[in-house]
């Protein structure tokens, strides 16, 4: 996946805005940041729960990378050139959903029932 395609994917999700964040570009809901994109063509992405994050790091060591203390907070780095597009789409959608304001999250969950 290219940085441009990642940006298009992230911004296609409802309510997502793009903002500068230190030396990166952040993608966020009105509640919080769920991903950042750097010039290194890596995305830092929130992945929960921790066992899912650990499995990605272990299963795809050339694609997913620990961010030290940030990984303990839920973030991992993703090499866009190596990641499977469908897997990334799933991870980004999950991260976005987790970052939605509580009222919207509950409303979407209710629609799924």
DSSP file (Angstrom, degrees, kcal/mol; ACC not computed):
  #  RESIDUE AA STRUCTURE BP1 BP2  ACC     N-H-->O    O-->H-N    N-H-->O    O-->H-N    TCO  KAPPA ALPHA  PHI   PSI    X-CA   Y-CA   Z-CA
    1    1 A X              0   0    0      0, 0.0     2,-0.2     0, 0.0    82,-0.1   0.000 360.0 360.0 360.0 141.0    0.0    0.0    0.0
    2    2 A X     >  -     0   0    0      1,-0.1     4,-2.4    79,-0.1     5,-0.2  -0.556 360.0-112.4 -90.6 160.3    1.3    3.5   -0.8
    3    3 A X  H  > S+     0   0    0      1,-0.2     4,-2.7     2,-0.2     5,-0.2   0.887 119.2  54.3 -57.4 -38.0    1.0    6.4    1.6
    4    4 A X  H  > S+     0   0    0      1,-0.2     4,-2.2     2,-0.2    -1,-0.2   0.907 109.2  46.6 -64.6 -41.1   -1.5    8.1   -0.7
    5    5 A X  H  > S+     0   0    0      2,-0.2     4,-2.5     1,-0.2    -1,-0.2   0.878 111.6  51.7 -68.6 -36.9   -3.7    5.0   -0.7
    6    6 A X  H  X S+     0   0    0     -4,-2.4     4,-3.0     2,-0.2     5,-0.2   0.949 109.5  49.6 -62.0 -46.9   -3.4    4.8    3.1
    7    7 A X  H  X S+     0   0    0     -4,-2.7     4,-2.6     1,-0.2    -2,-0.2   0.912 111.1  49.4 -57.8 -43.9   -4.4    8.4    3.4
    8    8 A X  H  X S+     0   0    0     -4,-2.2     4,-1.0     2,-0.2    -1,-0.2   0.914 111.9  49.3 -62.2 -43.1   -7.4    7.8    1.1
    9    9 A X  H >< S+     0   0    0     -4,-2.5     3,-0.8     2,-0.2     4,-0.5   0.955 113.2  45.3 -60.0 -51.9   -8.5    4.8    3.2
   10   10 A X  H >< S+     0   0    0     -4,-3.0     3,-1.2     1,-0.2    -2,-0.2   0.911 113.8  48.6 -61.3 -43.6   -8.2    6.6    6.5
   11   11 A X  H 3< S+     0   0    0     -4,-2.6    -1,-0.2     1,-0.2    -2,-0.2   0.627  98.7  69.3 -75.2 -11.3  -10.1    9.7    5.3
   12   12 A X  T << S+     0   0    0     -4,-1.0     2,-0.3    -3,-0.8    -1,-0.2   0.649  80.8  94.9 -77.9 -13.6  -12.9    7.5    3.8
   13   13 A X  S X  S-     0   0    0     -3,-1.2     3,-1.8    -4,-0.5    80,-0.0  -0.580  94.0 -90.7 -81.2 140.7  -14.0    6.6    7.3
   14   14 A X  T 3  S+     0   0    0     -2,-0.3    -1,-0.1     1,-0.3    -2,-0.1  -0.205 103.8   1.4 -55.6 128.6  -16.8    8.8    8.7
   15   15 A X  T 3  S+     0   0    0      1,-0.2     2,-0.3    -4,-0.1    -1,-0.3   0.522  89.1 145.7  78.1   6.7  -15.6   11.8   10.7
   16   16 A X    <   -     0   0    0     -3,-1.8     2,-0.3    -5,-0.2    -1,-0.2  -0.614  24.6-173.4 -83.1 135.3  -11.9   11.3   10.2
   17   17 A X  E     -A   28   0A   0     11,-2.3    11,-2.2    -2,-0.3     2,-0.4  -0.879  18.5-131.7-122.4 159.1   -9.7   14.4    9.9
   18   18 A X  E     +A   27   0A   0     -2,-0.3     2,-0.3     9,-0.2     9,-0.2  -0.924  31.9 165.0-112.1 132.3   -6.0   14.8    9.0
   19   19 A X  E     -A   26   0A   0      7,-2.3     7,-3.8    -2,-0.4     2,-0.1  -0.990  41.4 -97.5-144.7 151.6   -3.8   17.0   11.1
   20   20 A X  E     -A   25   0A   0     -2,-0.3     2,-0.3     5,-0.2     5,-0.2  -0.430  36.1-175.8 -64.7 144.6   -0.1   17.5   11.6
   21   21 A X  E >   -A   24   0A   0      3,-2.9     3,-2.3     1,-0.2     2,-0.2  -0.799  57.4 -62.0-146.6  99.1    1.3   15.6   14.6
   22   22 A X  T 3  S-     0   0    0     -2,-0.3    -1,-0.2     1,-0.3     4,-0.1  -0.433 118.7 -20.2  54.6-122.9    5.0   16.3   15.4
   23   23 A X  T 3  S+     0   0    0     -2,-0.2    16,-0.5    -3,-0.1    -1,-0.3   0.174 132.2  68.6 -96.8  18.7    6.8   15.1   12.3
   24   24 A X  E <  S-A   21   0A   0     -3,-2.3    -3,-2.9    14,-0.1     2,-0.5  -0.726  82.9-110.7-126.8 173.1    3.9   12.9   11.2
   25   25 A X  E     -AB  20  37A   0     12,-2.6    12,-2.7    -5,-0.2     2,-0.3  -0.954  33.7-149.3-107.3 127.0    0.4   13.2    9.9
   26   26 A X  E     -AB  19  36A   0     -7,-3.8    -7,-2.3    -2,-0.5     2,-0.5  -0.740   7.0-156.4 -99.1 145.0   -2.3   12.1   12.3
   27   27 A X  E     +AB  18  35A   0      8,-3.0     7,-2.5    -2,-0.3     8,-1.4  -0.988  30.7 162.5-117.5 126.5   -5.7   10.6   11.4
   28   28 A X  E     -AB  17  33A   0    -11,-2.2   -11,-2.3    -2,-0.5     5,-0.2  -0.943  37.9-133.8-145.2 158.7   -8.3   11.1   14.1
   29   29 A X        -     0   0    0      3,-2.3   -13,-0.1    -2,-0.3   -14,-0.1  -0.382  55.4 -88.4 -92.5-176.2  -11.9   11.1   15.1
   30   30 A X  S    S+     0   0    0      1,-0.2     3,-0.1    -2,-0.2    70,-0.1   0.708 129.5  48.0 -67.0 -16.6  -13.3   14.0   17.2
   31   31 A X  S    S-     0   0    0     68,-0.5     2,-0.3     1,-0.3    -1,-0.2   0.894 120.7 -29.8 -91.0 -47.2  -12.2   11.9   20.2
   32   32 A X        -     0   0    0     67,-0.5    -3,-2.3    69,-0.0    -1,-0.3  -0.995  61.8 -80.9-167.1 166.9   -8.6   10.8   19.5
   33   33 A X  E     +B   28   0A   0     -2,-0.3    -5,-0.2    -5,-0.2     3,-0.1  -0.566  32.9 173.3 -74.7 136.6   -5.8    9.8   17.1
   34   34 A X  E     +     0   0A   0     -7,-2.5    12,-2.0     1,-0.4     2,-0.3   0.517  65.6  13.6-119.7 -12.9   -6.0    6.3   15.8
   35   35 A X  E     -BC  27  45A   0     -8,-1.4    -8,-3.0    10,-0.2    -1,-0.4  -0.985  55.5-161.2-158.2 150.5   -3.1    6.3   13.3
   36   36 A X  E     -BC  26  44A   0      8,-2.3     8,-2.5    -2,-0.3     2,-0.4  -0.983  10.1-150.6-132.6 149.3   -0.2    8.5   12.2
   37   37 A X  E     -BC  25  43A   0    -12,-2.7   -12,-2.6    -2,-0.3     2,-0.2  -0.971  14.8-165.3-121.2 130.9    1.7    8.4    8.9
   38   38 A X    >   -     0   0    0      4,-2.1     3,-1.7    -2,-0.4     4,-0.2  -0.663  37.7-107.9-112.4 168.6    5.4    9.3    8.6
   39   39 A X  T 3  S+     0   0    0    -16,-0.5   -15,-0.1     1,-0.3   -36,-0.1   0.692 114.4  72.8 -63.9 -18.9    7.8   10.2    5.8
   40   40 A X  T 3  S-     0   0    0      2,-0.2    -1,-0.3     1,-0.1     3,-0.1   0.418 114.0-116.1 -76.0   2.8    9.4    6.8    6.5
   41   41 A X  S <  S+     0   0    0     -3,-1.7    39,-1.7     1,-0.3    40,-0.4   0.791  76.6 125.1  63.8  30.4    6.2    5.2    4.8
   42   42 A X  E     - D   0  79A   0     37,-0.2    -4,-2.1    -4,-0.2     2,-0.5  -0.923  51.6-145.5-116.5 147.4    5.3    3.6    8.1
   43   43 A X  E     -CD  37  78A   0     35,-2.3    35,-2.5    -2,-0.4     2,-0.6  -0.934   4.8-148.0-109.5 131.2    2.0    3.9    9.9
   44   44 A X  E     -CD  36  77A   0     -8,-2.5    -8,-2.3    -2,-0.5     2,-0.4  -0.902  31.5-179.7 -95.3 125.4    1.8    3.9   13.6
   45   45 A X  E     -CD  35  76A   0     31,-2.9    31,-2.1    -2,-0.6     2,-0.4  -0.963  32.1-119.6-135.6 141.0   -1.6    2.3   14.4
   46   46 A X  E     - D   0  75A   0    -12,-2.0     2,-0.4    -2,-0.4    29,-0.2  -0.684  33.5-177.7 -78.8 127.7   -3.6    1.5   17.5
   47   47 A X        -     0   0    0     27,-3.2     2,-0.3    -2,-0.4     6,-0.2  -0.980  14.4-139.6-131.5 119.9   -4.2   -2.3   17.7
   48   48 A X        +     0   0    0     -2,-0.4     2,-0.1     4,-0.1    50,-0.0  -0.930  66.1  39.1-126.1 152.4   -6.3   -3.8   20.5
   49   49 A X  S >> S-     0   0    0     -2,-0.3     4,-1.9     3,-0.0     3,-0.7   0.630  76.2-126.3 -78.4 177.4   -6.4   -6.2   22.3
   50   50 A X  H 3> S+     0   0    0      1,-0.2     4,-2.9     2,-0.2     5,-0.2   0.817 107.2  58.9 -62.3 -32.5   -2.8   -6.8   23.3
   51   51 A X  H 3> S+     0   0    0      2,-0.2     4,-2.0     1,-0.2    -1,-0.2   0.862 106.2  48.9 -67.9 -32.3   -2.9  -10.5   22.2
   52   52 A X  H <> S+     0   0    0     -3,-0.7     4,-2.1     2,-0.2    -2,-0.2   0.920 112.3  48.6 -67.1 -44.2   -3.8   -9.4   18.7
   53   53 A X  H  X S+     0   0    0     -4,-1.9     4,-2.2     1,-0.2    -2,-0.2   0.929 112.2  48.6 -59.9 -47.4   -1.0   -6.9   18.7
   54   54 A X  H  X S+     0   0    0     -4,-2.9     4,-2.2     1,-0.2    -1,-0.2   0.881 109.2  53.2 -62.0 -39.6    1.5   -9.5   19.9
   55   55 A X  H  X S+     0   0    0     -4,-2.0     4,-2.9     2,-0.2     5,-0.3   0.897 109.2  48.5 -64.3 -40.9    0.3  -12.0   17.3
   56   56 A X  H  X S+     0   0    0     -4,-2.1     4,-2.2     2,-0.2     8,-0.3   0.928 111.9  49.1 -64.0 -44.9    0.9   -9.5   14.5
   57   57 A X  H  < S+     0   0    0     -4,-2.2    -2,-0.2     1,-0.2    -1,-0.2   0.885 118.0  40.4 -61.8 -39.3    4.4   -8.6   15.8
   58   58 A X  H  < S+     0   0    0     -4,-2.2     3,-0.5    -5,-0.2    -2,-0.2   0.892 119.0  43.4 -77.6 -41.3    5.3  -12.3   16.1
   59   59 A X  H  < S+     0   0    0     -4,-2.9    -2,-0.2     1,-0.2    -3,-0.2   0.788 125.2  30.2 -78.3 -28.4    3.7  -13.6   12.9
   60   60 A X    >X  +     0   0    0     -4,-2.2     4,-2.7    -5,-0.3     3,-1.9  -0.534  64.8 161.6-130.7  65.7    4.9  -10.8   10.6
   61   61 A X  T 34 S+     0   0    0     -3,-0.5    -1,-0.1     1,-0.3    -2,-0.1   0.670  78.0  52.6 -66.7 -15.9    8.2   -9.5   12.0
   62   62 A X  T 34 S+     0   0    0     -3,-0.1    -1,-0.3     1,-0.1     3,-0.1   0.476 118.8  35.5 -92.8  -3.1    9.1   -7.8    8.6
   63   63 A X  T <4 S+     0   0    0     -3,-1.9    16,-2.8     1,-0.3     2,-0.4   0.737 114.3  47.7-116.4 -40.8    5.8   -5.9    8.5
   64   64 A X  E  <  -E   78   0A   0     -4,-2.7     2,-0.4    -8,-0.3    -1,-0.3  -0.891  65.7-171.3-113.3 138.5    4.8   -5.0   12.1
   65   65 A X  E     -E   77   0A   0     12,-2.5    12,-2.9    -2,-0.4     2,-0.1  -0.964  23.7-114.6-133.8 143.9    7.2   -3.3   14.5
   66   66 A X  E     -E   76   0A   0     -2,-0.4    10,-0.1    10,-0.2     3,-0.1  -0.439  11.7-158.3 -70.8 146.7    7.2   -2.5   18.2
   67   67 A X    >   -     0   0    0      8,-0.6     3,-1.8     1,-0.4     2,-0.2  -0.087  35.1-129.2-113.8  30.1    7.3    1.1   19.3
   68   68 A X  T >> S+     0   0    0      1,-0.3     4,-1.1     2,-0.2     3,-1.0  -0.389  86.8   7.9  63.0-125.4    8.7    0.4   22.7
   69   69 A X  H 3> S+     0   0    0      1,-0.3     4,-0.8     2,-0.2    -1,-0.3   0.797 128.7  60.7 -60.0 -30.7    6.6    2.1   25.4
   70   70 A X  H <4>S+     0   0    0     -3,-1.8     5,-2.5     1,-0.2     3,-0.3   0.826  98.0  58.7 -67.6 -29.7    4.0    3.2   22.8
   71   71 A X  H X45S+     0   0    0     -3,-1.0     3,-1.6     1,-0.2    -1,-0.2   0.893 100.0  55.6 -66.6 -37.7    3.4   -0.5   22.0
   72   72 A X  H 3<5S+     0   0    0     -4,-1.1    -1,-0.2     1,-0.3    -2,-0.2   0.783 106.5  52.7 -62.9 -24.1    2.4   -1.1   25.6
   73   73 A X  T 3<5S-     0   0    0     -4,-0.8    -1,-0.3    -3,-0.3    -2,-0.2   0.449 133.8 -90.3 -89.6  -1.3   -0.2    1.7   25.1
   74   74 A X  T < 5S+     0   0    0     -3,-1.6   -27,-3.2     1,-0.3     2,-0.3   0.344  85.4 122.9 116.9  -7.2   -1.5   -0.1   22.0
   75   75 A X  E   < +D   46   0A   0     -5,-2.5    -8,-0.6   -29,-0.2    -1,-0.3  -0.674  28.0 173.1 -95.6 142.4    0.5    1.3   19.1
   76   76 A X  E     -DE  45  66A   0    -31,-2.1   -31,-2.9    -2,-0.3     2,-0.3  -0.957  30.6-117.4-134.2 158.4    2.6   -0.7   16.6
   77   77 A X  E     -DE  44  65A   0    -12,-2.9   -12,-2.5    -2,-0.3     2,-0.4  -0.751  24.6-158.5 -94.5 144.6    4.4    0.5   13.4
   78   78 A X  E     -DE  43  64A   0    -35,-2.5   -35,-2.3    -2,-0.3     2,-0.8  -0.990  14.7-136.9-126.6 126.1    3.3   -1.0   10.1
   79   79 A X  E >>  -D   42   0A   0    -16,-2.8     4,-1.6    -2,-0.4     3,-1.4  -0.737  14.4-157.6 -81.1 110.4    5.5   -1.0    7.0
   80   80 A X  T 34 S+     0   0    0    -39,-1.7    -1,-0.2    -2,-0.8   -38,-0.1   0.814  88.2  59.6 -61.8 -31.4    3.1    0.0    4.2
   81   81 A X  T 34 S+     0   0    0    -40,-0.4    -1,-0.3     1,-0.2   -79,-0.1   0.713 115.5  33.8 -70.4 -18.7    5.2   -1.6    1.5
   82   82 A X  T <4 S+     0   0    0     -3,-1.4    -2,-0.2   -19,-0.1    -1,-0.2   0.634  92.1 102.6-111.1 -18.4    4.9   -5.0    3.1
   83   83 A X  S  < S-     0   0    0     -4,-1.6     2,-0.3   -20,-0.1    -5,-0.0  -0.411  75.3-112.5 -77.3 143.9    1.4   -5.1    4.7
   84   84 A X     >  -     0   0    0      1,-0.1     4,-2.6    -2,-0.1     5,-0.2  -0.569  24.7-134.6 -68.2 129.3   -1.5   -7.0    3.1
   85   85 A X  H  > S+     0   0    0     -2,-0.3     4,-2.6     1,-0.2     5,-0.2   0.888 102.3  48.7 -57.1 -44.1   -4.0   -4.4    2.0
   86   86 A X  H  > S+     0   0    0      2,-0.2     4,-2.2     1,-0.2    -1,-0.2   0.901 111.5  49.4 -66.7 -40.4   -7.0   -6.3    3.4
   87   87 A X  H  > S+     0   0    0      2,-0.2     4,-2.5     1,-0.2    -1,-0.2   0.929 112.5  47.9 -63.2 -44.4   -5.4   -6.9    6.7
   88   88 A X  H  X S+     0   0    0     -4,-2.6     4,-3.0     1,-0.2     5,-0.3   0.915 109.3  53.2 -63.2 -41.6   -4.5   -3.2    6.9
   89   89 A X  H  X S+     0   0    0     -4,-2.6     4,-2.3    -5,-0.2    -1,-0.2   0.912 111.1  47.3 -58.7 -42.5   -8.0   -2.2    6.0
   90   90 A X  H  X S+     0   0    0     -4,-2.2     4,-2.3     2,-0.2    -2,-0.2   0.922 113.6  47.2 -64.6 -45.0   -9.3   -4.4    8.8
   91   91 A X  H  X S+     0   0    0     -4,-2.5     4,-2.4     2,-0.2    -2,-0.2   0.901 113.2  48.1 -65.1 -41.5   -6.9   -3.0   11.3
   92   92 A X  H  X S+     0   0    0     -4,-3.0     4,-2.7     2,-0.2    -1,-0.2   0.913 111.4  50.3 -66.0 -42.5   -7.5    0.6   10.4
   93   93 A X  H  X S+     0   0    0     -4,-2.3     4,-2.5    -5,-0.3    -2,-0.2   0.912 112.1  47.5 -62.8 -42.3  -11.3    0.1   10.5
   94   94 A X  H  X S+     0   0    0     -4,-2.3     4,-2.3     2,-0.2    -2,-0.2   0.913 112.5  49.1 -64.2 -42.9  -11.0   -1.4   14.0
   95   95 A X  H  X S+     0   0    0     -4,-2.4     4,-1.1     2,-0.2    -2,-0.2   0.909 112.3  48.6 -63.6 -42.1   -8.7    1.4   15.2
   96   96 A X  H >X S+     0   0    0     -4,-2.7     4,-0.6     2,-0.2     3,-0.6   0.930 110.1  51.3 -61.8 -46.1  -11.1    4.0   13.9
   97   97 A X  H >< S+     0   0    0     -4,-2.5     3,-1.0     1,-0.3    -2,-0.2   0.904 109.1  50.9 -59.6 -41.9  -14.1    2.3   15.5
   98   98 A X  H 3< S+     0   0    0     -4,-2.3    -1,-0.3     1,-0.2    -2,-0.2   0.760 109.3  52.4 -66.0 -24.1  -12.2    2.2   18.9
   99   99 A X  H << S+     0   0    0     -4,-1.1   -67,-0.5    -3,-0.6   -68,-0.5   0.494  84.3 112.3 -91.8  -4.1  -11.5    5.9   18.5
  100  100 A X  S << S-     0   0    0     -3,-1.0   -85,-0.0    -4,-0.6     5,-0.0  -0.313  83.0 -91.6 -66.0 150.2  -15.1    7.0   17.9
  101  101 A X     >  -     0   0    0      1,-0.1     4,-2.2     4,-0.1     3,-0.5  -0.321  42.8-109.8 -56.5 148.6  -16.9    9.0   20.5
  102  102 A X  H  > S+     0   0    0      1,-0.2     4,-2.4     2,-0.2     5,-0.2   0.861 116.0  54.3 -54.6 -43.6  -18.7    6.7   22.9
  103  103 A X  H  > S+     0   0    0      1,-0.2     4,-2.0     2,-0.2    -1,-0.2   0.905 110.8  45.9 -60.7 -42.2  -22.2    7.7   21.7
  104  104 A X  H  > S+     0   0    0     -3,-0.5     4,-2.7     2,-0.2     5,-0.2   0.890 110.8  53.2 -68.6 -38.9  -21.4    6.8   18.1
  105  105 A X  H  X S+     0   0    0     -4,-2.2     4,-2.3     1,-0.2    -2,-0.2   0.934 111.3  45.4 -61.0 -46.5  -19.7    3.6   19.1
  106  106 A X  H  X S+     0   0    0     -4,-2.4     4,-2.2     1,-0.2    -1,-0.2   0.896 112.1  52.2 -64.2 -40.1  -22.8    2.5   21.0
  107  107 A X  H  X S+     0   0    0     -4,-2.0     4,-1.6    -5,-0.2    -2,-0.2   0.919 111.5  45.7 -63.7 -44.6  -25.1    3.6   18.2
  108  108 A X  H  X S+     0   0    0     -4,-2.7     4,-1.2     1,-0.2    -1,-0.2   0.891 112.1  51.8 -65.4 -39.6  -23.1    1.5   15.6
  109  109 A X  H  X S+     0   0    0     -4,-2.3     4,-0.8    -5,-0.2     3,-0.3   0.891 107.5  52.7 -64.4 -38.7  -23.0   -1.5   17.9
  110  110 A X  H >< S+     0   0    0     -4,-2.2     3,-0.7     1,-0.2    -1,-0.2   0.871 105.6  54.5 -64.9 -36.7  -26.7   -1.3   18.3
  111  111 A X  H 3< S+     0   0    0     -4,-1.6    -1,-0.2     1,-0.2    -2,-0.2   0.799 102.5  58.0 -67.0 -28.3  -27.2   -1.3   14.5
  112  112 A X  H 3<        0   0    0     -4,-1.2    -1,-0.2    -3,-0.3    -2,-0.2   0.726 360.0 360.0 -74.5 -21.8  -25.2   -4.5   14.2
  113  113 A X    <<        0   0    0     -4,-0.8    -1,-0.2    -3,-0.7    -2,-0.1   0.473 360.0 360.0 -72.0 360.0  -27.5   -6.5   16.5
